[in-house]
């Protein structure tokens, strides 16, 4: 949900949207995630890569 992405942005964290269900399409807030992935496995892989930076 966009409120989760907005909360992450306000906390100055990297945000990842997992495209499942309505993920990010509630359009309540005009905000975009830093990354979009298709599923939880891809989110975990991305998080690991980002942590290693």
CHARMM internal coordinates of N, CA and C (Angstrom, degrees):
IC EDIT
DIST 1 N 1 CA 1.4469
DIST 1 CA 1 C 1.5241
ANGL 1 N 1 CA 1 C 108.48
DIST 1 C 2 N 1.3101
ANGL 1 CA 1 C 2 N 115.00
DIHE 1 N 1 CA 1 C 2 N 148.08
DIST 2 N 2 CA 1.4599
ANGL 1 C 2 N 2 CA 118.07
DIHE 1 CA 1 C 2 N 2 CA -177.16
DIST 2 CA 2 C 1.5203
ANGL 2 N 2 CA 2 C 112.18
DIHE 1 C 2 N 2 CA 2 C -63.34
DIST 2 C 3 N 1.3279
ANGL 2 CA 2 C 3 N 118.11
DIHE 2 N 2 CA 2 C 3 N -25.24
DIST 3 N 3 CA 1.4714
ANGL 2 C 3 N 3 CA 118.49
DIHE 2 CA 2 C 3 N 3 CA 178.63
DIST 3 CA 3 C 1.5234
ANGL 3 N 3 CA 3 C 110.79
DIHE 2 C 3 N 3 CA 3 C -66.08
DIST 3 C 4 N 1.3278
ANGL 3 CA 3 C 4 N 118.00
DIHE 3 N 3 CA 3 C 4 N -32.86
DIST 4 N 4 CA 1.4669
ANGL 3 C 4 N 4 CA 121.46
DIHE 3 CA 3 C 4 N 4 CA 176.40
DIST 4 CA 4 C 1.5267
ANGL 4 N 4 CA 4 C 110.72
DIHE 3 C 4 N 4 CA 4 C -67.00
DIST 4 C 5 N 1.3227
ANGL 4 CA 4 C 5 N 116.22
DIHE 4 N 4 CA 4 C 5 N -42.18
DIST 5 N 5 CA 1.4643
ANGL 4 C 5 N 5 CA 120.90
DIHE 4 CA 4 C 5 N 5 CA 178.71
DIST 5 CA 5 C 1.5279
ANGL 5 N 5 CA 5 C 109.42
DIHE 4 C 5 N 5 CA 5 C -64.97
DIST 5 C 6 N 1.3217
ANGL 5 CA 5 C 6 N 116.57
DIHE 5 N 5 CA 5 C 6 N -43.31
DIST 6 N 6 CA 1.4597
ANGL 5 C 6 N 6 CA 120.67
DIHE 5 CA 5 C 6 N 6 CA 178.84
DIST 6 CA 6 C 1.5296
ANGL 6 N 6 CA 6 C 110.94
DIHE 5 C 6 N 6 CA 6 C -61.04
DIST 6 C 7 N 1.3161
ANGL 6 CA 6 C 7 N 117.60
DIHE 6 N 6 CA 6 C 7 N -42.61
DIST 7 N 7 CA 1.4700
ANGL 6 C 7 N 7 CA 121.33
DIHE 6 CA 6 C 7 N 7 CA 178.47
DIST 7 CA 7 C 1.5265
ANGL 7 N 7 CA 7 C 110.55
DIHE 6 C 7 N 7 CA 7 C -61.46
DIST 7 C 8 N 1.3301
ANGL 7 CA 7 C 8 N 116.82
DIHE 7 N 7 CA 7 C 8 N -42.42
DIST 8 N 8 CA 1.4603
ANGL 7 C 8 N 8 CA 120.58
DIHE 7 CA 7 C 8 N 8 CA 177.88
DIST 8 CA 8 C 1.5175
ANGL 8 N 8 CA 8 C 112.09
DIHE 7 C 8 N 8 CA 8 C -62.91
DIST 8 C 9 N 1.3234
ANGL 8 CA 8 C 9 N 116.29
DIHE 8 N 8 CA 8 C 9 N -41.97
DIST 9 N 9 CA 1.4691
ANGL 8 C 9 N 9 CA 120.57
DIHE 8 CA 8 C 9 N 9 CA 178.86
DIST 9 CA 9 C 1.5259
ANGL 9 N 9 CA 9 C 110.60
DIHE 8 C 9 N 9 CA 9 C -63.26
DIST 9 C 10 N 1.3294
ANGL 9 CA 9 C 10 N 116.14
DIHE 9 N 9 CA 9 C 10 N -43.52
DIST 10 N 10 CA 1.4675
ANGL 9 C 10 N 10 CA 120.05
DIHE 9 CA 9 C 10 N 10 CA -179.94
DIST 10 CA 10 C 1.5264
ANGL 10 N 10 CA 10 C 111.60
DIHE 9 C 10 N 10 CA 10 C -64.69
DIST 10 C 11 N 1.3351
ANGL 10 CA 10 C 11 N 116.12
DIHE 10 N 10 CA 10 C 11 N -30.38
DIST 11 N 11 CA 1.4681
ANGL 10 C 11 N 11 CA 121.08
DIHE 10 CA 10 C 11 N 11 CA 178.39
DIST 11 CA 11 C 1.5285
ANGL 11 N 11 CA 11 C 111.62
DIHE 10 C 11 N 11 CA 11 C -84.04
DIST 11 C 12 N 1.3344
ANGL 11 CA 11 C 12 N 115.99
DIHE 11 N 11 CA 11 C 12 N 0.73
DIST 12 N 12 CA 1.4712
ANGL 11 C 12 N 12 CA 122.63
DIHE 11 CA 11 C 12 N 12 CA 179.71
DIST 12 CA 12 C 1.5317
ANGL 12 N 12 CA 12 C 112.41
DIHE 11 C 12 N 12 CA 12 C 60.31
DIST 12 C 13 N 1.3397
ANGL 12 CA 12 C 13 N 115.44
DIHE 12 N 12 CA 12 C 13 N 40.94
DIST 13 N 13 CA 1.4596
ANGL 12 C 13 N 13 CA 121.00
DIHE 12 CA 12 C 13 N 13 CA 176.46
DIST 13 CA 13 C 1.5246
ANGL 13 N 13 CA 13 C 109.26
DIHE 12 C 13 N 13 CA 13 C -109.05
DIST 13 C 14 N 1.3174
ANGL 13 CA 13 C 14 N 116.40
DIHE 13 N 13 CA 13 C 14 N 163.70
DIST 14 N 14 CA 1.4593
ANGL 13 C 14 N 14 CA 121.49
DIHE 13 CA 13 C 14 N 14 CA 173.84
DIST 14 CA 14 C 1.5202
ANGL 14 N 14 CA 14 C 107.50
DIHE 13 C 14 N 14 CA 14 C -77.40
DIST 14 C 15 N 1.3287
ANGL 14 CA 14 C 15 N 116.89
DIHE 14 N 14 CA 14 C 15 N 133.52
DIST 15 N 15 CA 1.4621
ANGL 14 C 15 N 15 CA 120.65
DIHE 14 CA 14 C 15 N 15 CA -177.53
DIST 15 CA 15 C 1.5214
ANGL 15 N 15 CA 15 C 110.93
DIHE 14 C 15 N 15 CA 15 C -110.25
DIST 15 C 16 N 1.3335
ANGL 15 CA 15 C 16 N 115.00
DIHE 15 N 15 CA 15 C 16 N 141.97
DIST 16 N 16 CA 1.4640
ANGL 15 C 16 N 16 CA 122.27
DIHE 15 CA 15 C 16 N 16 CA 178.38
DIST 16 CA 16 C 1.5196
ANGL 16 N 16 CA 16 C 107.80
DIHE 15 C 16 N 16 CA 16 C -129.05
DIST 16 C 17 N 1.3178
ANGL 16 CA 16 C 17 N 116.71
DIHE 16 N 16 CA 16 C 17 N 123.42
DIST 17 N 17 CA 1.4584
ANGL 16 C 17 N 17 CA 121.87
DIHE 16 CA 16 C 17 N 17 CA 176.12
DIST 17 CA 17 C 1.5186
ANGL 17 N 17 CA 17 C 108.94
DIHE 16 C 17 N 17 CA 17 C -96.93
DIST 17 C 18 N 1.3152
ANGL 17 CA 17 C 18 N 116.79
DIHE 17 N 17 CA 17 C 18 N 125.49
DIST 18 N 18 CA 1.4613
ANGL 17 C 18 N 18 CA 121.82
DIHE 17 CA 17 C 18 N 18 CA 174.66
DIST 18 CA 18 C 1.5222
ANGL 18 N 18 CA 18 C 106.50
DIHE 17 C 18 N 18 CA 18 C -95.27
DIST 18 C 19 N 1.3304
ANGL 18 CA 18 C 19 N 116.00
DIHE 18 N 18 CA 18 C 19 N 118.01
DIST 19 N 19 CA 1.4617
ANGL 18 C 19 N 19 CA 121.50
DIHE 18 CA 18 C 19 N 19 CA -175.22
DIST 19 CA 19 C 1.5245
ANGL 19 N 19 CA 19 C 111.14
DIHE 18 C 19 N 19 CA 19 C -78.88
DIST 19 C 20 N 1.3069
ANGL 19 CA 19 C 20 N 115.01
DIHE 19 N 19 CA 19 C 20 N 81.19
DIST 20 N 20 CA 1.4624
ANGL 19 C 20 N 20 CA 120.71
DIHE 19 CA 19 C 20 N 20 CA 175.77
DIST 20 CA 20 C 1.5179
ANGL 20 N 20 CA 20 C 107.10
DIHE 19 C 20 N 20 CA 20 C -140.00
DIST 20 C 21 N 1.2929
ANGL 20 CA 20 C 21 N 117.37
DIHE 20 N 20 CA 20 C 21 N 146.51
DIST 21 N 21 CA 1.4644
ANGL 20 C 21 N 21 CA 119.02
DIHE 20 CA 20 C 21 N 21 CA -178.44
DIST 21 CA 21 C 1.5118
ANGL 21 N 21 CA 21 C 110.66
DIHE 20 C 21 N 21 CA 21 C 60.70
DIST 21 C 22 N 1.3193
ANGL 21 CA 21 C 22 N 116.10
DIHE 21 N 21 CA 21 C 22 N -131.93
DIST 22 N 22 CA 1.4612
ANGL 21 C 22 N 22 CA 121.15
DIHE 21 CA 21 C 22 N 22 CA -178.57
DIST 22 CA 22 C 1.5186
ANGL 22 N 22 CA 22 C 112.15
DIHE 21 C 22 N 22 CA 22 C -93.46
DIST 22 C 23 N 1.3096
ANGL 22 CA 22 C 23 N 117.56
DIHE 22 N 22 CA 22 C 23 N 2.88
DIST 23 N 23 CA 1.4648
ANGL 22 C 23 N 23 CA 123.45
DIHE 22 CA 22 C 23 N 23 CA -175.08
DIST 23 CA 23 C 1.5168
ANGL 23 N 23 CA 23 C 116.09
DIHE 22 C 23 N 23 CA 23 C -29.42
DIST 23 C 24 N 1.3312
ANGL 23 CA 23 C 24 N 116.67
DIHE 23 N 23 CA 23 C 24 N 108.26
DIST 24 N 24 CA 1.4545
ANGL 23 C 24 N 24 CA 122.12
DIHE 23 CA 23 C 24 N 24 CA 175.97
DIST 24 CA 24 C 1.5096
ANGL 24 N 24 CA 24 C 115.24
DIHE 23 C 24 N 24 CA 24 C 79.03
DIST 24 C 25 N 1.3191
ANGL 24 CA 24 C 25 N 117.40
DIHE 24 N 24 CA 24 C 25 N 2.76
DIST 25 N 25 CA 1.4661
ANGL 24 C 25 N 25 CA 119.29
DIHE 24 CA 24 C 25 N 25 CA -177.30
DIST 25 CA 25 C 1.5219
ANGL 25 N 25 CA 25 C 113.14
DIHE 24 C 25 N 25 CA 25 C -110.89
DIST 25 C 26 N 1.3131
ANGL 25 CA 25 C 26 N 117.36
DIHE 25 N 25 CA 25 C 26 N 21.67
DIST 26 N 26 CA 1.4552
ANGL 25 C 26 N 26 CA 118.12
DIHE 25 CA 25 C 26 N 26 CA 175.58
DIST 26 CA 26 C 1.5324
ANGL 26 N 26 CA 26 C 110.76
DIHE 25 C 26 N 26 CA 26 C -83.20
DIST 26 C 27 N 1.3386
ANGL 26 CA 26 C 27 N 116.50
DIHE 26 N 26 CA 26 C 27 N -17.44
DIST 27 N 27 CA 1.4676
ANGL 26 C 27 N 27 CA 123.87
DIHE 26 CA 26 C 27 N 27 CA 174.48
DIST 27 CA 27 C 1.5263
ANGL 27 N 27 CA 27 C 113.71
DIHE 26 C 27 N 27 CA 27 C 56.33
DIST 27 C 28 N 1.3263
ANGL 27 CA 27 C 28 N 117.50
DIHE 27 N 27 CA 27 C 28 N 26.23
DIST 28 N 28 CA 1.4631
ANGL 27 C 28 N 28 CA 120.22
DIHE 27 CA 27 C 28 N 28 CA 178.17
DIST 28 CA 28 C 1.5222
ANGL 28 N 28 CA 28 C 111.31
DIHE 27 C 28 N 28 CA 28 C -73.52
DIST 28 C 29 N 1.3343
ANGL 28 CA 28 C 29 N 116.35
DIHE 28 N 28 CA 28 C 29 N -32.59
DIST 29 N 29 CA 1.4610
ANGL 28 C 29 N 29 CA 120.73
DIHE 28 CA 28 C 29 N 29 CA -177.61
DIST 29 CA 29 C 1.5186
ANGL 29 N 29 CA 29 C 109.07
DIHE 28 C 29 N 29 CA 29 C -130.47
DIST 29 C 30 N 1.3101
ANGL 29 CA 29 C 30 N 116.08
DIHE 29 N 29 CA 29 C 30 N 145.86
DIST 30 N 30 CA 1.4599
ANGL 29 C 30 N 30 CA 121.10
DIHE 29 CA 29 C 30 N 30 CA 179.83
DIST 30 CA 30 C 1.5295
ANGL 30 N 30 CA 30 C 108.88
DIHE 29 C 30 N 30 CA 30 C -88.16
DIST 30 C 31 N 1.3134
ANGL 30 CA 30 C 31 N 116.24
DIHE 30 N 30 CA 30 C 31 N 80.05
DIST 31 N 31 CA 1.4593
ANGL 30 C 31 N 31 CA 121.26
DIHE 30 CA 30 C 31 N 31 CA -179.86
DIST 31 CA 31 C 1.5183
ANGL 31 N 31 CA 31 C 109.33
DIHE 30 C 31 N 31 CA 31 C -144.97
DIST 31 C 32 N 1.3173
ANGL 31 CA 31 C 32 N 116.41
DIHE 31 N 31 CA 31 C 32 N 152.57
DIST 32 N 32 CA 1.4656
ANGL 31 C 32 N 32 CA 121.24
DIHE 31 CA 31 C 32 N 32 CA -179.41
DIST 32 CA 32 C 1.5224
ANGL 32 N 32 CA 32 C 109.61
DIHE 31 C 32 N 32 CA 32 C -126.60
DIST 32 C 33 N 1.3350
ANGL 32 CA 32 C 33 N 116.62
DIHE 32 N 32 CA 32 C 33 N 146.31
DIST 33 N 33 CA 1.4668
ANGL 32 C 33 N 33 CA 119.78
DIHE 32 CA 32 C 33 N 33 CA 178.25
DIST 33 CA 33 C 1.5270
ANGL 33 N 33 CA 33 C 110.55
DIHE 32 C 33 N 33 CA 33 C -73.85
DIST 33 C 34 N 1.3194
ANGL 33 CA 33 C 34 N 115.64
DIHE 33 N 33 CA 33 C 34 N 162.10
DIST 34 N 34 CA 1.4626
ANGL 33 C 34 N 34 CA 119.83
DIHE 33 CA 33 C 34 N 34 CA 175.25
DIST 34 CA 34 C 1.5281
ANGL 34 N 34 CA 34 C 110.45
DIHE 33 C 34 N 34 CA 34 C -71.18
DIST 34 C 35 N 1.3328
ANGL 34 CA 34 C 35 N 116.29
DIHE 34 N 34 CA 34 C 35 N -33.93
DIST 35 N 35 CA 1.4683
ANGL 34 C 35 N 35 CA 122.29
DIHE 34 CA 34 C 35 N 35 CA -178.97
DIST 35 CA 35 C 1.5213
ANGL 35 N 35 CA 35 C 109.58
DIHE 34 C 35 N 35 CA 35 C -139.51
DIST 35 C 36 N 1.3406
ANGL 35 CA 35 C 36 N 115.82
DIHE 35 N 35 CA 35 C 36 N 150.64
DIST 36 N 36 CA 1.4671
ANGL 35 C 36 N 36 CA 122.88
DIHE 35 CA 35 C 36 N 36 CA 172.40
DIST 36 CA 36 C 1.5156
ANGL 36 N 36 CA 36 C 108.02
DIHE 35 C 36 N 36 CA 36 C -124.69
DIST 36 C 37 N 1.3283
ANGL 36 CA 36 C 37 N 116.63
DIHE 36 N 36 CA 36 C 37 N 136.46
DIST 37 N 37 CA 1.4635
ANGL 36 C 37 N 37 CA 121.51
DIHE 36 CA 36 C 37 N 37 CA 177.08
DIST 37 CA 37 C 1.5237
ANGL 37 N 37 CA 37 C 108.93
DIHE 36 C 37 N 37 CA 37 C -135.36
DIST 37 C 38 N 1.3310
ANGL 37 CA 37 C 38 N 115.83
DIHE 37 N 37 CA 37 C 38 N 162.20
DIST 38 N 38 CA 1.4633
ANGL 37 C 38 N 38 CA 121.17
DIHE 37 CA 37 C 38 N 38 CA -176.01
DIST 38 CA 38 C 1.5247
ANGL 38 N 38 CA 38 C 114.51
DIHE 37 C 38 N 38 CA 38 C -81.67
DIST 38 C 39 N 1.3461
ANGL 38 CA 38 C 39 N 117.27
DIHE 38 N 38 CA 38 C 39 N -28.27
DIST 39 N 39 CA 1.4678
ANGL 38 C 39 N 39 CA 118.79
DIHE 38 CA 38 C 39 N 39 CA -176.57
DIST 39 CA 39 C 1.5293
ANGL 39 N 39 CA 39 C 111.15
DIHE 38 C 39 N 39 CA 39 C -155.18
DIST 39 C 40 N 1.3229
ANGL 39 CA 39 C 40 N 115.47
DIHE 39 N 39 CA 39 C 40 N 175.13
DIST 40 N 40 CA 1.4668
ANGL 39 C 40 N 40 CA 121.34
DIHE 39 CA 39 C 40 N 40 CA -176.54
DIST 40 CA 40 C 1.5229
ANGL 40 N 40 CA 40 C 111.81
DIHE 39 C 40 N 40 CA 40 C -63.65
DIST 40 C 41 N 1.3234
ANGL 40 CA 40 C 41 N 117.93
DIHE 40 N 40 CA 40 C 41 N -38.80
DIST 41 N 41 CA 1.4667
ANGL 40 C 41 N 41 CA 121.06
DIHE 40 CA 40 C 41 N 41 CA 179.60
DIST 41 CA 41 C 1.5236
ANGL 41 N 41 CA 41 C 110.03
DIHE 40 C 41 N 41 CA 41 C -59.11
DIST 41 C 42 N 1.3300
ANGL 41 CA 41 C 42 N 116.50
DIHE 41 N 41 CA 41 C 42 N -45.18
DIST 42 N 42 CA 1.4691
ANGL 41 C 42 N 42 CA 119.76
DIHE 41 CA 41 C 42 N 42 CA 179.40
DIST 42 CA 42 C 1.5276
ANGL 42 N 42 CA 42 C 111.11
DIHE 41 C 42 N 42 CA 42 C -66.80
DIST 42 C 43 N 1.3228
ANGL 42 CA 42 C 43 N 117.29
DIHE 42 N 42 CA 42 C 43 N -32.81
DIST 43 N 43 CA 1.4641
ANGL 42 C 43 N 43 CA 120.48
DIHE 42 CA 42 C 43 N 43 CA 176.57
DIST 43 CA 43 C 1.5242
ANGL 43 N 43 CA 43 C 110.63
DIHE 42 C 43 N 43 CA 43 C -65.14
DIST 43 C 44 N 1.3222
ANGL 43 CA 43 C 44 N 116.73
DIHE 43 N 43 CA 43 C 44 N -42.17
DIST 44 N 44 CA 1.4645
ANGL 43 C 44 N 44 CA 120.58
DIHE 43 CA 43 C 44 N 44 CA 178.32
DIST 44 CA 44 C 1.5236
ANGL 44 N 44 CA 44 C 111.54
DIHE 43 C 44 N 44 CA 44 C -63.94
DIST 44 C 45 N 1.3226
ANGL 44 CA 44 C 45 N 116.48
DIHE 44 N 44 CA 44 C 45 N -42.40
DIST 45 N 45 CA 1.4703
ANGL 44 C 45 N 45 CA 120.25
DIHE 44 CA 44 C 45 N 45 CA 178.17
DIST 45 CA 45 C 1.5257
ANGL 45 N 45 CA 45 C 110.91
DIHE 44 C 45 N 45 CA 45 C -62.22
DIST 45 C 46 N 1.3120
ANGL 45 CA 45 C 46 N 115.78
DIHE 45 N 45 CA 45 C 46 N -43.04
DIST 46 N 46 CA 1.4608
ANGL 45 C 46 N 46 CA 120.32
DIHE 45 CA 45 C 46 N 46 CA 178.53
DIST 46 CA 46 C 1.5293
ANGL 46 N 46 CA 46 C 110.44
DIHE 45 C 46 N 46 CA 46 C -63.33
DIST 46 C 47 N 1.3106
ANGL 46 CA 46 C 47 N 116.95
DIHE 46 N 46 CA 46 C 47 N -45.19
DIST 47 N 47 CA 1.4691
ANGL 46 C 47 N 47 CA 120.56
DIHE 46 CA 46 C 47 N 47 CA 179.93
DIST 47 CA 47 C 1.5250
ANGL 47 N 47 CA 47 C 110.99
DIHE 46 C 47 N 47 CA 47 C -59.53
DIST 47 C 48 N 1.3125
ANGL 47 CA 47 C 48 N 117.10
DIHE 47 N 47 CA 47 C 48 N -41.78
DIST 48 N 48 CA 1.4719
ANGL 47 C 48 N 48 CA 120.36
DIHE 47 CA 47 C 48 N 48 CA 177.75
DIST 48 CA 48 C 1.5236
ANGL 48 N 48 CA 48 C 111.22
DIHE 47 C 48 N 48 CA 48 C -60.62
DIST 48 C 49 N 1.3399
ANGL 48 CA 48 C 49 N 116.14
DIHE 48 N 48 CA 48 C 49 N -43.92
DIST 49 N 49 CA 1.4706
ANGL 48 C 49 N 49 CA 119.88
DIHE 48 CA 48 C 49 N 49 CA 178.93
DIST 49 CA 49 C 1.5242
ANGL 49 N 49 CA 49 C 110.94
DIHE 48 C 49 N 49 CA 49 C -62.99
DIST 49 C 50 N 1.3128
ANGL 49 CA 49 C 50 N 116.57
DIHE 49 N 49 CA 49 C 50 N -41.51
DIST 50 N 50 CA 1.4609
ANGL 49 C 50 N 50 CA 120.21
DIHE 49 CA 49 C 50 N 50 CA -178.59
DIST 50 CA 50 C 1.5238
ANGL 50 N 50 CA 50 C 111.58
DIHE 49 C 50 N 50 CA 50 C -67.44
DIST 50 C 51 N 1.3234
ANGL 50 CA 50 C 51 N 116.97
DIHE 50 N 50 CA 50 C 51 N -36.59
DIST 51 N 51 CA 1.4662
ANGL 50 C 51 N 51 CA 121.08
DIHE 50 CA 50 C 51 N 51 CA 179.64
DIST 51 CA 51 C 1.5235
ANGL 51 N 51 CA 51 C 110.88
DIHE 50 C 51 N 51 CA 51 C -66.81
DIST 51 C 52 N 1.3323
ANGL 51 CA 51 C 52 N 117.00
DIHE 51 N 51 CA 51 C 52 N -35.06
DIST 52 N 52 CA 1.4665
ANGL 51 C 52 N 52 CA 121.26
DIHE 51 CA 51 C 52 N 52 CA -177.94
DIST 52 CA 52 C 1.5188
ANGL 52 N 52 CA 52 C 113.27
DIHE 51 C 52 N 52 CA 52 C -71.73
DIST 52 C 53 N 1.3109
ANGL 52 CA 52 C 53 N 118.31
DIHE 52 N 52 CA 52 C 53 N -13.93
DIST 53 N 53 CA 1.4767
ANGL 52 C 53 N 53 CA 121.61
DIHE 52 CA 52 C 53 N 53 CA -178.25
DIST 53 CA 53 C 1.4928
ANGL 53 N 53 CA 53 C 112.16
DIHE 52 C 53 N 53 CA 53 C -62.84
END
COOR INIT
IC SEED 1 N 1 CA 1 C
IC BUILD
